[in-house]
Amino acid sequence: MPAPLKDIIALNAKLEWAEEHIQAFQLFWSDFREKSYRVESKNDSKSGQRVYFLADAWDLDERFSVRIGDIVHNLRSALDHLAYRAMSVSPGITAKNLQSVYFPIAETAAEYQSLKGRRVKGMRQDTVKAIDLIEPYRGGAGEILWQLHDLDIIDKHKLLIAVGSTSRQQSMPPSEIARLKREFLGIRQQIYTPAQEAILFQTARASIQFPLKRGDILAIIPEREVNEHMHFTFEVAFGEPIALRGEPVIAKLFEMSGRIRDIIRNFDNAGYLE
C-alpha cells in the first residue's frame, strides 16, 4: 500500500528543493555563457580552411562549485530520507536503528555488502533486497548514485567541486542540414532562418576539449562547408572526480534527480514506505 500523500510530499521535499536549484543553476549558467565566450574565425588561404577559435573565455569562479555542492548534498540527503522512512516503518525498530540509518552507497560491491550491514540493519528484508537490486556502487546498475555520493564527499571535505567549461556540439554544414531536412524531416520549404538552423541542427564535435581557455581552436572546416552562422554549444562540466571529468554538469544533475525520483516512486508503489 502506498504511503499517505503528506508523508510522500515530505519525503520528496529535499529532492524537489534540489530540482528547483538545478533549474536556477541552468538559468545562471545560460546568463554566464552568453557573455563569457567569444568565438572568432580566420581563413587559411593556403589550406582553404576556416579556423574557429575562442577569442575570449571567462574562468568559472567559486559560485559554480558552491551551487553545485548544495544541489548534490540535497540529492544525497533525499536518499537518506528515503532510507530513514523505510527503516521507521519496519517492525521492531529502535531509536538506535534510526540513528545509524543511511542509504548505503559504496565504492565496490564487496564494500556495499559490508556497509549495508551497518546502515540498514533492522530494515525489512524485502526493502533491503530492493536496495540490493539497485546496485548502488561503482560498476553496478546504480553507479550514478555512487557518482553522486563521491561528489558529496568531495564537497564536504574541500568545500568546492572543481568545474570547467567544455564544448561538445557545433553547427552542421549547410549541405548536411539540407539533406536532413529533405530526407528525414520532409521539410521542403524554408521554415527557419539560417541562423536558427545553425542552432537547431548540430553535431557532436570530433574531439572534446576540457577545460576551455582563451585561444583554444574549436574547429577547422573546409571553406566550402562553412556555416556562416556557425554556433558552438558551451557547457559547464565537472573537473572531478576522474569518473566524471568533462561530463556536463546540468545534464548529469537532472539524470541523478530523475533516478532518485524513480527510486522513491518504486519504493512507495511497492509498499516499502508504509
URRA-V223185 format. One record per helix or strand. SS is the DSSP state (helix for helix, strand for strand). FROM is the first residue (numbers start at 1). LEN is the number of residues. If there is no record, write none. Layout:
[[SS,FROM,LEN] [SS,FROM,LEN]]
//
This chain:
[[helix,5,7] [helix,13,24] [strand,37,8] [strand,49,9] [helix,62,27] [helix,95,6] [strand,106,1] [helix,109,11] [helix,125,10] [strand,137,1] [helix,143,16] [strand,163,9] [helix,174,10] [helix,194,7] [strand,202,9] [strand,217,6] [helix,223,3] [strand,232,7] [helix,242,3] [strand,248,1] [helix,249,21]]
//
